[in-house]
């Protein structure tokens, strides 16, 4: 007969908003907001509209679940904020990082820590042969003419 509390309405809206973004940090912030309002609803006794609280009532199970989920999402938000720290990349490293970021969401900090130290930028001249047996290449400038051969030449 009565809709759920304003706290559950705001929580539902936060869950709804989490589905509208692809950025993991924004998704986690929306989920954190949702669980804050779920905790608040349980701590205030789970009132129905238009009440804001039920005097002397709490929903212990809802508070416990909300706290567990808040721990998961807040710790992830902290880690994602830490990954957002700007790092100094060379122009070549930044071009390669952008490819990793757009396809997999790899942060600059993680790129610098895990990928950049293993990369070497090389330049080849026209008609120069590229040895692909020993190395993996990612081309981000220019064009390449490929000749594909089997083991027999």
C-alpha positions as CSV (number, residue, x, y, z in Angstrom):
1,X,0.0,0.0,0.0
2,X,2.9,2.3,0.7
3,X,6.1,2.6,-1.4
4,X,9.4,1.7,0.3
5,X,11.4,4.4,2.1
6,X,13.2,7.3,0.5
7,X,16.4,5.5,1.4
8,X,15.5,2.5,-0.7
9,X,14.4,4.8,-3.5
10,X,17.8,6.5,-3.5
11,X,19.6,3.2,-3.3
12,X,17.7,1.8,-6.2
13,X,18.5,5.0,-8.2
14,X,22.2,4.4,-7.4
15,X,22.1,0.8,-8.6
16,X,20.3,2.1,-11.8
17,X,23.0,4.7,-12.4
18,X,25.7,2.0,-12.0
19,X,24.4,0.4,-15.1
20,X,24.8,3.5,-17.2
21,X,28.5,3.8,-17.0
22,X,31.5,1.8,-18.3
23,X,34.2,3.5,-16.2
24,X,34.9,1.1,-13.2
25,X,35.5,4.0,-10.8
26,X,32.2,5.6,-11.5
27,X,30.4,2.2,-11.3
28,X,32.0,1.5,-7.9
29,X,31.1,5.0,-6.6
30,X,27.4,4.4,-7.6
31,X,27.5,1.0,-5.9
32,X,29.0,2.5,-2.8
33,X,26.3,5.1,-2.7
34,X,23.6,2.3,-3.1
35,X,25.0,0.4,-0.1
36,X,25.3,3.5,2.0
37,X,21.6,4.1,1.6
38,X,20.8,0.4,2.1
39,X,22.7,0.6,5.4
40,X,20.9,3.8,6.4
41,X,17.5,2.2,5.6
42,X,18.3,-0.8,7.8
43,X,19.8,1.4,10.6
44,X,16.6,3.4,10.6
45,X,14.3,0.3,10.9
46,X,13.3,-0.1,7.2
47,X,10.5,2.5,7.2
48,X,7.8,2.8,4.6
49,X,7.0,6.0,2.8
50,X,6.6,8.8,4.0
51,X,8.4,7.9,7.3
52,X,12.1,8.5,7.5
53,X,12.7,6.1,10.4
54,X,11.0,3.6,12.7
55,X,11.8,4.6,16.3
56,X,13.7,1.9,18.2
57,X,13.9,-0.5,15.2
58,X,16.9,-1.7,13.2
59,X,17.3,-4.4,10.6
60,X,20.5,-6.1,11.8
61,X,20.9,-8.5,8.8
62,X,20.5,-5.6,6.3
63,X,23.1,-3.6,8.2
64,X,25.6,-6.5,8.1
65,X,25.1,-7.2,4.4
66,X,25.4,-3.5,3.6
67,X,28.6,-3.2,5.7
68,X,30.2,-6.2,3.9
69,X,29.3,-4.8,0.5
70,X,30.6,-1.3,1.5
71,X,33.9,-2.9,2.5
72,X,34.2,-4.5,-0.9
73,X,33.2,-1.4,-2.9
74,X,35.0,1.2,-0.8
75,X,38.3,-0.7,-0.8
76,X,38.0,-1.0,-4.6
77,X,37.2,2.7,-5.0
78,X,40.4,3.5,-3.0
79,X,42.4,1.2,-5.2
80,X,40.9,2.7,-8.4
81,X,41.6,6.2,-7.1
82,X,45.2,5.2,-6.5
83,X,45.4,3.9,-10.1
84,X,44.3,7.3,-11.3
85,X,47.5,9.0,-10.2
86,X,49.1,10.7,-13.2
87,X,52.5,9.3,-14.2
88,X,55.1,10.6,-16.7
89,X,55.1,8.7,-19.9
90,X,57.1,9.4,-23.1
91,X,55.2,10.3,-26.2
92,X,55.7,6.7,-27.5
93,X,54.6,5.1,-24.2
94,X,51.5,7.3,-24.1
95,X,50.5,6.2,-27.6
96,X,50.8,2.6,-26.6
97,X,49.1,3.1,-23.2
98,X,46.1,4.7,-25.0
99,X,45.6,1.5,-27.0
100,X,45.7,-0.6,-23.8
101,X,43.4,1.8,-22.0
102,X,40.8,1.9,-24.8
103,X,40.7,-1.9,-25.2
104,X,41.2,-3.0,-21.6
105,X,40.9,-0.1,-19.2
106,X,44.6,-0.4,-18.1
107,X,45.5,2.7,-16.0
108,X,48.6,4.7,-16.7
109,X,50.1,3.7,-13.4
110,X,49.6,0.0,-14.1
111,X,50.9,0.4,-17.7
112,X,54.1,2.1,-16.4
113,X,54.5,-0.6,-13.7
114,X,53.7,-3.7,-15.8
115,X,54.1,-3.0,-19.5
116,X,56.3,0.1,-20.3
117,X,59.5,-1.4,-18.8
118,X,59.3,-4.3,-21.2
119,X,58.7,-2.1,-24.3
120,X,61.3,-0.8,-26.7
121,X,60.3,1.6,-29.5
122,X,62.0,0.7,-32.8
123,X,61.9,2.4,-36.1
124,X,62.3,0.6,-39.4
125,X,63.1,2.1,-42.8
126,X,61.3,1.4,-46.1
127,X,61.8,-2.2,-47.4
128,X,63.6,-3.2,-44.2
129,X,62.8,-6.6,-42.9
130,X,61.2,-7.0,-39.4
131,X,62.2,-10.1,-37.4
132,X,58.9,-11.4,-36.0
133,X,60.2,-14.7,-34.8
134,X,61.8,-13.3,-31.6
135,X,59.6,-10.3,-30.8
136,X,56.0,-9.2,-30.7
137,X,55.4,-5.9,-32.4
138,X,52.6,-3.3,-32.1
139,X,52.7,-0.8,-34.9
140,X,51.2,2.6,-34.1
141,X,52.7,4.8,-36.9
142,X,53.1,4.1,-40.6
143,X,52.3,1.1,-42.7
144,X,53.7,-2.4,-43.2
145,X,53.7,-4.7,-46.2
146,X,53.4,-8.3,-45.0
147,X,54.7,-11.4,-46.7
148,X,53.4,-14.5,-45.1
149,X,55.4,-17.8,-45.5
150,X,55.1,-21.2,-44.0
151,X,58.0,-23.3,-42.5
152,X,59.0,-24.4,-46.1
153,X,59.8,-20.8,-47.1
